[in-house]
Amino acid sequence: MKILIVEDEKSILDLIKINLERVGYQCECACNGKLGADLLSENDYDLVLLDIMLPHIDGYELLEYIEPLGIPVIFVTAKGSIKDRVKGLHMGADDYLVKPFSIDELLARVESVLRRYHKGMKVIRVLNVEIDIQTRQVKQNNCTISLTHKEYDLLLYLVQNKNIALYREVLYEKVWGEEWDESRTLDLHIQRLRKKLNWHHEIKTIFKVGYMLEEPL
């Protein structure tokens, strides 16, 4: 697993890098947002740990650059207000860790986000469905399920975020890459997924929020 750390405080950067490498992660580092963007354009990463207050390009701007790449992001920042947390998560960050933090908490959050994205896995199994990431093939009880491109993308995002209530706006932006315009497109795709997979109860409608794929823990 390869992780990019974008942090301008050298002591914190070194602390994160040493402890991630200690448990087996491969790390590369950037001390400002511009260098971070350059590394992202040249390399593939499984996860980005991102400070917000950075020289040249701040963390919010860099997150906008990262989002189309499909790389999960954890903000690691001193900006700890509820407003800052909500802004970061709504912009697409997968988690938000406030300084000062414990190394054990950092490692746990890294593991959790990577597990959610099934990084390093070629096949995802959830409930009675098997998803082959490389071939984009979906099987249910050993039978191939025919999905459109967007149905597959929507299913994969629901699976990667199972047991999490997802806002309609977020789902639409992640799958269609556009701002939600209150059209029925998302709802119709959800209906088709429910029907094709017989997941009428598993894909839940969350009142005034959106949808959630529920898998019993």
C-alpha positions in Angstrom: 0.0 0.0 0.0 1.4 3.4 -1.1 0.4 6.5 0.9 1.1 10.1 0.1 1.5 12.4 3.1 1.1 16.2 2.3 2.1 18.1 5.5 4.2 21.2 5.9 5.2 20.7 9.5 8.4 18.5 9.3 8.0 17.0 12.8 4.5 15.8 12.2 5.4 14.6 8.7 8.3 12.6 10.0 6.2 11.2 12.9 3.4 10.0 10.5 5.9 8.6 7.9 7.9 6.6 10.5 4.9 5.0 12.1 3.2 4.1 8.8 6.4 2.6 7.5 6.8 0.7 10.8 3.6 -1.2 10.1 4.4 -1.9 6.4 3.0 1.0 4.4 5.1 2.6 1.7 5.1 6.4 2.0 6.0 9.4 -0.1 5.9 13.0 1.3 5.2 16.5 0.1 5.8 19.6 2.2 3.4 21.8 0.2 0.3 21.6 -2.0 2.1 22.2 -5.3 4.6 19.4 -4.7 1.7 17.2 -3.6 -0.1 17.9 -6.9 3.1 17.1 -8.9 3.5 13.7 -7.1 -0.1 12.9 -7.7 0.2 13.6 -11.4 3.2 11.3 -11.7 2.4 8.4 -9.3 -0.4 6.1 -8.2 -1.4 6.1 -4.5 -3.8 4.1 -2.4 -4.4 6.9 0.1 -3.6 10.6 0.7 -3.1 12.1 4.2 -3.7 15.8 3.7 -3.2 18.9 5.8 -5.5 21.9 5.1 -3.2 24.8 5.8 -0.5 24.3 3.2 1.8 26.7 1.3 1.1 27.4 -2.4 -2.0 25.2 -2.8 -4.1 24.6 0.3 -5.7 21.3 1.2 -9.2 22.2 0.0 -7.8 23.1 -3.5 -5.7 19.9 -3.6 -8.7 17.8 -2.6 -10.6 19.1 -5.7 -7.6 17.9 -7.8 -7.6 14.5 -6.1 -11.3 13.7 -6.2 -11.5 12.8 -9.9 -8.5 10.4 -9.4 -10.6 8.2 -7.1 -8.0 8.2 -4.3 -9.4 8.2 -0.7 -8.3 11.2 1.4 -8.0 11.7 5.2 -7.6 15.3 6.3 -5.1 15.6 9.1 -5.3 19.1 10.4 -5.4 21.5 13.3 -8.7 23.0 12.0 -10.9 21.1 14.4 -14.2 23.1 14.5 -17.5 21.4 13.5 -17.8 23.8 10.6 -14.3 22.8 9.3 -15.1 19.1 9.7 -18.4 19.3 7.9 -16.8 21.3 5.0 -14.0 18.8 4.6 -16.3 15.8 4.6 -18.8 17.5 2.2 -16.0 18.3 -0.2 -15.2 14.6 -0.4 -12.7 13.7 2.3 -13.2 10.2 3.6 -12.2 11.0 7.1 -11.1 13.9 9.3 -8.4 13.7 12.0 -7.7 16.7 14.2 -4.2 17.5 15.6 -2.9 16.6 18.1 -3.8 12.9 17.5 -2.6 9.6 18.8 -0.6 7.3 16.4 -3.0 4.4 17.2 -6.0 6.5 16.1 -4.2 7.5 12.9 -3.3 3.9 12.1 -6.9 2.7 12.8 -8.4 5.4 10.6 -6.0 4.6 7.8 -6.9 0.9 8.0 -10.6 1.7 8.1 -10.5 3.9 5.0 -8.4 1.4 3.0 -10.6 -1.4 4.1 -13.7 0.6 3.0 -12.1 1.1 -0.4 -11.0 -2.5 -0.6 -7.6 -1.3 -1.7 -5.3 -4.2 -2.8 -8.3 -6.5 -3.4 -9.2 -7.8 -6.8 -12.6 -9.2 -5.7 -15.1 -7.7 -3.3 -17.6 -9.9 -1.6 -20.6 -8.4 0.2 -23.8 -10.1 1.1 -24.5 -12.6 -1.7 -22.7 -10.6 -4.4 -19.1 -10.8 -5.8 -17.6 -7.9 -7.6 -14.5 -8.4 -9.8 -12.7 -5.0 -9.8 -10.5 -5.7 -12.8 -13.2 -7.1 -15.1 -16.1 -5.0 -13.6 -18.1 -8.3 -13.5 -20.8 -8.7 -10.9 -22.0 -12.2 -9.8 -24.7 -13.1 -7.4 -24.9 -16.7 -6.3 -22.5 -17.6 -9.1 -24.8 -16.0 -11.7 -23.6 -13.0 -13.7 -25.6 -9.9 -13.3 -25.8 -7.5 -16.2 -25.3 -3.9 -15.2 -24.9 -0.7 -17.1 -21.7 1.3 -16.6 -23.4 3.7 -14.2 -25.2 0.9 -12.3 -21.9 -0.7 -11.7 -20.3 2.5 -10.5 -23.2 3.2 -8.2 -23.1 -0.3 -6.8 -19.4 -0.1 -6.2 -19.7 3.2 -4.4 -22.5 1.8 -2.2 -20.4 -1.2 -1.4 -17.3 0.8 -0.6 -19.4 2.9 1.8 -21.7 0.2 3.2 -23.5 0.9 6.4 -23.0 4.6 5.9 -25.9 6.9 5.0 -25.0 8.7 1.8 -26.5 12.0 0.7 -28.1 12.0 -2.7 -25.9 15.0 -3.8 -22.8 13.1 -2.8 -23.8 9.9 -4.6 -24.7 11.8 -7.8 -21.5 13.8 -7.8 -19.3 10.7 -7.1 -21.0 8.5 -9.8 -22.0 11.0 -12.5 -19.3 13.6 -11.8 -21.7 16.4 -11.8 -23.6 18.6 -9.3 -27.0 17.1 -8.4 -29.9 18.9 -10.1 -32.7 17.1 -8.3 -33.4 14.9 -11.3 -34.7 11.4 -10.9 -31.6 9.8 -12.5 -30.1 8.5 -9.2 -33.5 7.2 -7.8 -34.1 5.3 -11.1 -30.7 3.7 -10.9 -31.2 2.7 -7.3 -34.6 1.1 -8.3 -32.9 -0.9 -11.0 -30.1 -2.1 -8.7 -32.7 -3.2 -6.1 -34.6 -5.1 -8.8 -31.6 -6.7 -10.5 -30.0 -7.8 -7.2 -33.2 -8.4 -5.3 -31.8 -6.0 -2.7 -35.1 -4.3 -1.9 -34.4 -4.3 1.8 -30.6 -4.1 1.7 -30.4 -0.8 -0.2 -32.3 1.4 2.3 -33.8 4.8 1.7 -32.7 7.2 4.4 -35.3 9.9 5.0 -34.2 13.4 4.0 -30.7 12.0 3.3 -30.4 9.5 0.5 -29.4 5.8 0.5 -27.4 3.3 2.4 -26.3 -0.3 1.6 -26.8 -2.2 4.9 -24.8 -5.3 5.7 -25.3 -6.8 9.2 -22.1 -6.6 11.3 
